Amino acid sequence: MSDLIAQRTSAPIAELDRGRTRAPGSRRRRSPGRSPWWALLFIGPTALGLLAFYIWPTIRTFIISFTKTGPFGGSEFVGIDNYLRLAQDPELIGALFNTAKYTVIALIGIPIAIAIAALLNTAGLRGRSAYRTLYFIPVVTMPAAIALVWRMIYNGDYGVLNQFLGIFGIPGNSWLTDPDTTLIAIAIVGIWAGLGTNIVIFLAGLQGIPDTILEAADLDGAGPIRKFFSITIPLLSPSIFFVSVISVIGALQVFDLVYMMLGRNNPAMPNTRTIVYLFYEAGFIDNDRGYAAAVAFLLLIIILILTVVQFRLQKKWVHYE
């Protein structure tokens, strides 16, 4: 009887041992979770989107920049003529200067967003959710609606801004036709429209700061201002870096506000034309697609250089935990 029991118990163990030992050269079957096709299945949609909407258009733009569009369509290869023409175009210098000026003004929105986020993060603030919603409304509003509303506010004849300044005896101005104020006025609208996104990012960064660090600063006798600049800002530096990168890229690509708030026949256009607006004029008004592609590729190079510089400099002032 004992021999029979031993045989029955040893048989499954022998079968299990035979399953574990593999003959030399045999391949182990992969489980479905380790198959590379599963990774490709999940990455595929994103990869196809990047290829179709980003990588291929960039390659196509670079190819078109070496061609010239004929009056009846079609194109011919002209080499680097478009880039030589771009280097001699006086409007390009003005567009680059206007774009750089707009970018510098737009970056003022970062400290404003930090200050508002710090106020919204204050403990015991009533109506915090309502304030967040109010600041975020411009982000989900159509740019055309924003431009039309601010055109009415800036109107030199019946604009709300001039009427408000008249209460204090300050003379009004034609904000969107005066070359000295047009770009600044549009930059203010850009700051206002993008404020909600920056506030949300900074709020997330502020809420990620450990309370123990702030409590330790309180025990050391640090005041609110000292804690803000010595603790909050350094620990918020990763969020500041991220917002600065996307703000610079967005400011360099500004077009919709300039187009919808000014129009083509505005006398202040030479002082407000950005590099993307120059691309629009060349590609969609003059129908010179080759030159427009050269302008677009130049903008791509500028954005790439500035982004690389920002990533290089962040090692000196961004503090990661």
Secondary structure, DSSP 8 states (H G I E B T S, - for coil): -HHHHHHHHHHHHHHHHHHHS--TT------GGG-HHHHHHHHHHHHHHHIIIIIHHHHHHHHHTTEEE-TTS-EEE-TTHHHHHHHH-HHHHHHHHHHHHHHHHHTTHHHHHHHHHHHHTSTT-TTHHHHHHHHHGGGGS-HHHHHHHHHHHH-TTT-HHHHHHHHTT-----TTT-TTTHHHHHHHHHHHHHHHHHHHHHHHHHHTS-HHHHHHHHHTT--HHHHIIIIIHHHHHHHHHHHHHHHHHHHHT--HHHHHHH-TT-TTGGGT--HHHHHHIIIIIS--HHHHHHHHHHHHHHHHHHHHHHHHHHHHH----
